[in-house]
Amino acid sequence: LEAMSIGCPVLASNTNIFKEICKDGVHYFSNNNVNDLFEKLEQLLYSKIDLLSKNKLALSISRTFNWKKCAVETYNVYNKL
């Protein structure tokens, strides 16, 4: 999220938690697949279009997460206990 919030392209493992948080705002590689990681990284590094293709969406997604929202939601959970 921090990388997304400053416009840095992200390459993440294709796992449920990353897909839930990052949605389509990042580039994914197959989990535990070194060859796919290498191919996707190489593709991003050598294609400026691919490298920057998800920046706007990533910035938008990252803005939905902030410390104040986290604190309020955490407080609400504890308040229900």
N, CA, C and O atoms as a GROMACS GRO file, in nm:
protein
  324
    1LEU      N    1   0.081  -0.120   0.000
    1LEU     CA    2   0.000   0.000   0.000
    1LEU      C    3   0.085   0.126   0.000
    1LEU      O    4   0.053   0.225  -0.065
    2GLU      N    5   0.194   0.120   0.074
    2GLU     CA    6   0.281   0.237   0.079
    2GLU      C    7   0.341   0.265  -0.059
    2GLU      O    8   0.346   0.380  -0.102
    3ALA      N    9   0.388   0.161  -0.126
    3ALA     CA   10   0.443   0.179  -0.261
    3ALA      C   11   0.336   0.231  -0.356
    3ALA      O   12   0.362   0.320  -0.438
    4MET      N   13   0.216   0.176  -0.346
    4MET     CA   14   0.106   0.221  -0.430
    4MET      C   15   0.076   0.368  -0.406
    4MET      O   16   0.045   0.442  -0.499
    5SER      N   17   0.083   0.411  -0.280
    5SER     CA   18   0.046   0.548  -0.244
    5SER      C   19   0.144   0.653  -0.297
    5SER      O   20   0.110   0.771  -0.302
    6ILE      N   21   0.264   0.611  -0.335
    6ILE     CA   22   0.360   0.708  -0.390
    6ILE      C   23   0.384   0.686  -0.540
    6ILE      O   24   0.478   0.740  -0.597
    7GLY      N   25   0.296   0.606  -0.601
    7GLY     CA   26   0.303   0.587  -0.745
    7GLY      C   27   0.408   0.488  -0.791
    7GLY      O   28   0.442   0.484  -0.910
    8CYS      N   29   0.458   0.407  -0.701
    8CYS     CA   30   0.558   0.307  -0.736
    8CYS      C   31   0.487   0.182  -0.788
    8CYS      O   32   0.398   0.130  -0.720
    9PRO      N   33   0.524   0.132  -0.905
    9PRO     CA   34   0.462   0.010  -0.956
    9PRO      C   35   0.487  -0.106  -0.859
    9PRO      O   36   0.593  -0.117  -0.797
   10VAL      N   37   0.387  -0.193  -0.847
   10VAL     CA   38   0.396  -0.305  -0.755
   10VAL      C   39   0.378  -0.436  -0.832
   10VAL      O   40   0.290  -0.449  -0.916
   11LEU      N   41   0.464  -0.531  -0.801
   11LEU     CA   42   0.455  -0.667  -0.853
   11LEU      C   43   0.434  -0.756  -0.732
   11LEU      O   44   0.523  -0.768  -0.647
   12ALA      N   45   0.318  -0.819  -0.723
   12ALA     CA   46   0.282  -0.895  -0.604
   12ALA      C   47   0.248  -1.039  -0.639
   12ALA      O   48   0.208  -1.070  -0.751
   13SER      N   49   0.266  -1.124  -0.541
   13SER     CA   50   0.229  -1.264  -0.555
   13SER      C   51   0.077  -1.275  -0.572
   13SER      O   52   0.002  -1.204  -0.505
   14ASN      N   53   0.034  -1.361  -0.659
   14ASN     CA   54  -0.107  -1.379  -0.690
   14ASN      C   55  -0.175  -1.460  -0.580
   14ASN      O   56  -0.213  -1.575  -0.600
   15THR      N   57  -0.190  -1.397  -0.462
   15THR     CA   58  -0.255  -1.462  -0.349
   15THR      C   59  -0.382  -1.385  -0.314
   15THR      O   60  -0.397  -1.268  -0.350
   16ASN      N   61  -0.472  -1.453  -0.246
   16ASN     CA   62  -0.602  -1.392  -0.215
   16ASN      C   63  -0.591  -1.261  -0.139
   16ASN      O   64  -0.663  -1.166  -0.170
   17ILE      N   65  -0.503  -1.254  -0.041
   17ILE     CA   66  -0.494  -1.131   0.040
   17ILE      C   67  -0.449  -1.011  -0.044
   17ILE      O   68  -0.502  -0.902  -0.028
   18PHE      N   69  -0.351  -1.032  -0.132
   18PHE     CA   70  -0.306  -0.921  -0.217
   18PHE      C   71  -0.416  -0.882  -0.315
   18PHE      O   72  -0.436  -0.763  -0.342
   19LYS      N   73  -0.486  -0.980  -0.369
   19LYS     CA   74  -0.594  -0.951  -0.464
   19LYS      C   75  -0.709  -0.878  -0.395
   19LYS      O   76  -0.774  -0.792  -0.455
   20GLU      N   77  -0.734  -0.912  -0.268
   20GLU     CA   78  -0.840  -0.845  -0.193
   20GLU      C   79  -0.804  -0.699  -0.167
   20GLU      O   80  -0.889  -0.610  -0.179
   21ILE      N   81  -0.680  -0.674  -0.131
   21ILE     CA   82  -0.638  -0.538  -0.096
   21ILE      C   83  -0.605  -0.455  -0.219
   21ILE      O   84  -0.652  -0.342  -0.233
   22CYS      N   85  -0.525  -0.509  -0.308
   22CYS     CA   86  -0.472  -0.432  -0.421
   22CYS      C   87  -0.561  -0.434  -0.545
   22CYS      O   88  -0.544  -0.352  -0.635
   23LYS      N   89  -0.653  -0.527  -0.550
   23LYS     CA   90  -0.745  -0.543  -0.663
   23LYS      C   91  -0.666  -0.547  -0.794
   23LYS      O   92  -0.570  -0.623  -0.806
   24ASP      N   93  -0.704  -0.467  -0.892
   24ASP     CA   94  -0.634  -0.464  -1.021
   24ASP      C   95  -0.531  -0.353  -1.028
   24ASP      O   96  -0.487  -0.316  -1.137
   25GLY      N   97  -0.492  -0.298  -0.913
   25GLY     CA   98  -0.400  -0.186  -0.911
   25GLY      C   99  -0.254  -0.225  -0.914
   25GLY      O  100  -0.167  -0.137  -0.917
   26VAL      N  101  -0.225  -0.354  -0.915
   26VAL     CA  102  -0.086  -0.399  -0.919
   26VAL      C  103  -0.072  -0.509  -1.024
   26VAL      O  104  -0.172  -0.560  -1.076
   27HIS      N  105   0.050  -0.545  -1.053
   27HIS     CA  106   0.079  -0.655  -1.143
   27HIS      C  107   0.105  -0.779  -1.057
   27HIS      O  108   0.167  -0.770  -0.952
   28TYR      N  109   0.057  -0.893  -1.103
   28TYR     CA  110   0.071  -1.016  -1.026
   28TYR      C  111   0.157  -1.118  -1.097
   28TYR      O  112   0.163  -1.123  -1.220
   29PHE      N  113   0.224  -1.200  -1.016
   29PHE     CA  114   0.296  -1.316  -1.069
   29PHE      C  115   0.245  -1.439  -0.997
   29PHE      O  116   0.195  -1.430  -0.885
   30SER      N  117   0.258  -1.553  -1.061
   30SER     CA  118   0.210  -1.678  -1.002
   30SER      C  119   0.288  -1.710  -0.875
   30SER      O  120   0.411  -1.707  -0.873
   31ASN      N  121   0.214  -1.741  -0.770
   31ASN     CA  122   0.273  -1.771  -0.640
   31ASN      C  123   0.371  -1.888  -0.649
   31ASN      O  124   0.341  -1.991  -0.710
   32ASN      N  125   0.487  -1.871  -0.588
   32ASN     CA  126   0.593  -1.973  -0.583
   32ASN      C  127   0.644  -2.013  -0.721
   32ASN      O  128   0.690  -2.126  -0.740
   33ASN      N  129   0.637  -1.923  -0.818
   33ASN     CA  130   0.684  -1.952  -0.952
   33ASN      C  131   0.792  -1.851  -0.990
   33ASN      O  132   0.763  -1.740  -1.035
   34VAL      N  133   0.916  -1.890  -0.970
   34VAL     CA  134   1.029  -1.800  -0.993
   34VAL      C  135   1.036  -1.756  -1.139
   34VAL      O  136   1.067  -1.641  -1.168
   35ASN      N  137   1.007  -1.847  -1.230
   35ASN     CA  138   1.012  -1.811  -1.373
   35ASN      C  139   0.909  -1.705  -1.408
   35ASN      O  140   0.937  -1.612  -1.483
   36ASP      N  141   0.788  -1.720  -1.353
   36ASP     CA  142   0.685  -1.619  -1.380
   36ASP      C  143   0.723  -1.485  -1.318
   36ASP      O  144   0.702  -1.380  -1.379
   37LEU      N  145   0.777  -1.488  -1.198
   37LEU     CA  146   0.824  -1.365  -1.133
   37LEU      C  147   0.928  -1.296  -1.221
   37LEU      O  148   0.921  -1.176  -1.245
   38PHE      N  149   1.024  -1.373  -1.269
   38PHE     CA  150   1.130  -1.318  -1.355
   38PHE      C  151   1.071  -1.258  -1.482
   38PHE      O  152   1.108  -1.148  -1.522
   39GLU      N  153   0.979  -1.331  -1.546
   39GLU     CA  154   0.919  -1.284  -1.671
   39GLU      C  155   0.838  -1.155  -1.649
   39GLU      O  156   0.849  -1.061  -1.728
   40LYS      N  157   0.758  -1.151  -1.544
   40LYS     CA  158   0.677  -1.033  -1.518
   40LYS      C  159   0.763  -0.913  -1.480
   40LYS      O  160   0.735  -0.801  -1.521
   41LEU      N  161   0.866  -0.937  -1.401
   41LEU     CA  162   0.957  -0.829  -1.364
   41LEU      C  163   1.029  -0.774  -1.486
   41LEU      O  164   1.039  -0.653  -1.504
   42GLU      N  165   1.078  -0.861  -1.569
   42GLU     CA  166   1.145  -0.820  -1.692
   42GLU      C  167   1.048  -0.743  -1.782
   42GLU      O  168   1.086  -0.641  -1.840
   43GLN      N  169   0.926  -0.791  -1.794
   43GLN     CA  170   0.825  -0.724  -1.876
   43GLN      C  171   0.799  -0.583  -1.825
   43GLN      O  172   0.791  -0.489  -1.904
   44LEU      N  173   0.787  -0.569  -1.694
   44LEU     CA  174   0.762  -0.436  -1.637
   44LEU      C  175   0.881  -0.343  -1.657
   44LEU      O  176   0.863  -0.226  -1.692
   45LEU      N  177   1.000  -0.393  -1.634
   45LEU     CA  178   1.118  -0.309  -1.644
   45LEU      C  179   1.145  -0.259  -1.785
   45LEU      O  180   1.197  -0.149  -1.803
   46TYR      N  181   1.110  -0.339  -1.884
   46TYR     CA  182   1.142  -0.301  -2.021
   46TYR      C  183   1.024  -0.242  -2.098
   46TYR      O  184   1.037  -0.213  -2.217
   47SER      N  185   0.911  -0.225  -2.033
   47SER     CA  186   0.795  -0.166  -2.099
   47SER      C  187   0.741  -0.054  -2.012
   47SER      O  188   0.673  -0.079  -1.912
   48LYS      N  189   0.770   0.070  -2.049
   48LYS     CA  190   0.724   0.183  -1.970
   48LYS      C  191   0.571   0.187  -1.965
   48LYS      O  192   0.513   0.228  -1.865
   49ILE      N  193   0.507   0.144  -2.072
   49ILE     CA  194   0.361   0.141  -2.075
   49ILE      C  195   0.309   0.046  -1.968
   49ILE      O  196   0.219   0.081  -1.892
   50ASP      N  197   0.364  -0.076  -1.961
   50ASP     CA  198   0.322  -0.171  -1.859
   50ASP      C  199   0.359  -0.122  -1.720
   50ASP      O  200   0.281  -0.136  -1.626
   51LEU      N  201   0.477  -0.065  -1.709
   51LEU     CA  202   0.526  -0.019  -1.578
   51LEU      C  203   0.432   0.083  -1.516
   51LEU      O  204   0.406   0.078  -1.395
   52LEU      N  205   0.381   0.173  -1.596
   52LEU     CA  206   0.298   0.282  -1.544
   52LEU      C  207   0.148   0.261  -1.565
   52LEU      O  208   0.068   0.347  -1.529
   53SER      N  209   0.110   0.147  -1.621
   53SER     CA  210  -0.029   0.125  -1.661
   53SER      C  211  -0.129   0.123  -1.547
   53SER      O  212  -0.246   0.153  -1.568
   54LYS      N  213  -0.086   0.090  -1.428
   54LYS     CA  214  -0.180   0.076  -1.317
   54LYS      C  215  -0.162   0.182  -1.210
   54LYS      O  216  -0.224   0.174  -1.104
   55ASN      N  217  -0.078   0.282  -1.235
   55ASN     CA  218  -0.048   0.382  -1.133
   55ASN      C  219  -0.170   0.458  -1.082
   55ASN      O  220  -0.186   0.474  -0.961
   56LYS      N  221  -0.256   0.505  -1.172
   56LYS     CA  222  -0.372   0.583  -1.129
   56LYS      C  223  -0.466   0.498  -1.043
   56LYS      O  224  -0.514   0.543  -0.939
   57LEU      N  225  -0.491   0.376  -1.086
   57LEU     CA  226  -0.578   0.288  -1.010
   57LEU      C  227  -0.514   0.254  -0.875
   57LEU      O  228  -0.583   0.253  -0.772
   58ALA      N  229  -0.385   0.228  -0.874
   58ALA     CA  230  -0.315   0.197  -0.749
   58ALA      C  231  -0.323   0.314  -0.651
   58ALA      O  232  -0.346   0.293  -0.532
   59LEU      N  233  -0.304   0.434  -0.700
   59LEU     CA  234  -0.316   0.553  -0.614
   59LEU      C  235  -0.456   0.563  -0.555
   59LEU      O  236  -0.472   0.591  -0.436
   60SER      N  237  -0.555   0.541  -0.638
   60SER     CA  238  -0.694   0.549  -0.593
   60SER      C  239  -0.723   0.443  -0.486
   60SER      O  240  -0.787   0.474  -0.385
   61ILE      N  241  -0.678   0.322  -0.507
   61ILE     CA  242  -0.699   0.214  -0.410
   61ILE      C  243  -0.627   0.245  -0.280
   61ILE      O  244  -0.683   0.225  -0.172
   62SER      N  245  -0.504   0.292  -0.289
   62SER     CA  246  -0.425   0.317  -0.168
   62SER      C  247  -0.489   0.426  -0.081
   62SER      O  248  -0.472   0.425   0.041
   63ARG      N  249  -0.561   0.518  -0.143
   63ARG     CA  250  -0.623   0.627  -0.066
   63ARG      C  251  -0.742   0.579   0.017
   63ARG      O  252  -0.789   0.651   0.106
   64THR      N  253  -0.792   0.458  -0.011
   64THR     CA  254  -0.903   0.406   0.070
   64THR      C  255  -0.854   0.352   0.204
   64THR      O  256  -0.934   0.318   0.291
   65PHE      N  257  -0.722   0.343   0.220
   65PHE     CA  258  -0.662   0.295   0.344
   65PHE      C  259  -0.588   0.411   0.411
   65PHE      O  260  -0.507   0.478   0.347
   66ASN      N  261  -0.616   0.433   0.540
   66ASN     CA  262  -0.542   0.535   0.613
   66ASN      C  263  -0.545   0.500   0.761
   66ASN      O  264  -0.626   0.417   0.805
   67TRP      N  265  -0.457   0.563   0.837
   67TRP     CA  266  -0.444   0.530   0.978
   67TRP      C  267  -0.567   0.570   1.058
   67TRP      O  268  -0.605   0.501   1.153
   68LYS      N  269  -0.630   0.680   1.021
   68LYS     CA  270  -0.750   0.722   1.095
   68LYS      C  271  -0.861   0.619   1.078
   68LYS      O  272  -0.927   0.581   1.175
   69LYS      N  273  -0.882   0.575   0.956
   69LYS     CA  274  -0.984   0.473   0.930
   69LYS      C  275  -0.952   0.345   1.006
   69LYS      O  276  -1.041   0.282   1.063
   70CYS      N  277  -0.827   0.306   1.007
   70CYS     CA  278  -0.782   0.188   1.080
   70CYS      C  279  -0.812   0.202   1.229
   70CYS      O  280  -0.862   0.108   1.292
   71ALA      N  281  -0.782   0.318   1.285
   71ALA     CA  282  -0.804   0.341   1.428
   71ALA      C  283  -0.953   0.336   1.461
   71ALA      O  284  -0.993   0.277   1.561
   72VAL      N  285  -1.036   0.398   1.378
   72VAL     CA  286  -1.180   0.400   1.401
   72VAL      C  287  -1.237   0.258   1.394
   72VAL      O  288  -1.316   0.218   1.479
   73GLU      N  289  -1.196   0.183   1.292
   73GLU     CA  290  -1.247   0.046   1.277
   73GLU      C  291  -1.199  -0.044   1.390
   73GLU      O  292  -1.274  -0.128   1.438
   74THR      N  293  -1.076  -0.027   1.433
   74THR     CA  294  -1.024  -0.104   1.545
   74THR      C  295  -1.100  -0.069   1.673
   74THR      O  296  -1.137  -0.158   1.749
   75TYR      N  297  -1.122   0.058   1.696
   75TYR     CA  298  -1.197   0.104   1.813
   75TYR      C  299  -1.337   0.042   1.813
   75TYR      O  300  -1.385  -0.005   1.916
   76ASN      N  301  -1.402   0.042   1.697
   76ASN     CA  302  -1.537  -0.013   1.688
   76ASN      C  303  -1.540  -0.162   1.720
   76ASN      O  304  -1.633  -0.210   1.785
   77VAL      N  305  -1.439  -0.236   1.675
   77VAL     CA  306  -1.432  -0.379   1.708
   77VAL      C  307  -1.417  -0.398   1.858
   77VAL      O  308  -1.489  -0.477   1.918
   78TYR      N  309  -1.324  -0.325   1.919
   78TYR     CA  310  -1.302  -0.338   2.063
   78TYR      C  311  -1.425  -0.292   2.142
   78TYR      O  312  -1.456  -0.348   2.247
   79ASN      N  313  -1.494  -0.191   2.091
   79ASN     CA  314  -1.610  -0.138   2.160
   79ASN      C  315  -1.725  -0.241   2.164
   79ASN      O  316  -1.808  -0.238   2.254
   80LYS      N  317  -1.728  -0.330   2.066
   80LYS     CA  318  -1.832  -0.433   2.061
   80LYS      C  319  -1.805  -0.549   2.157
   80LYS      O  320  -1.895  -0.628   2.185
   81LEU      N  321  -1.682  -0.559   2.206
   81LEU     CA  322  -1.648  -0.671   2.296
   81LEU      C  323  -1.704  -0.654   2.435
   81LEU      O  324  -1.683  -0.741   2.521
   0.00000   0.00000   0.00000
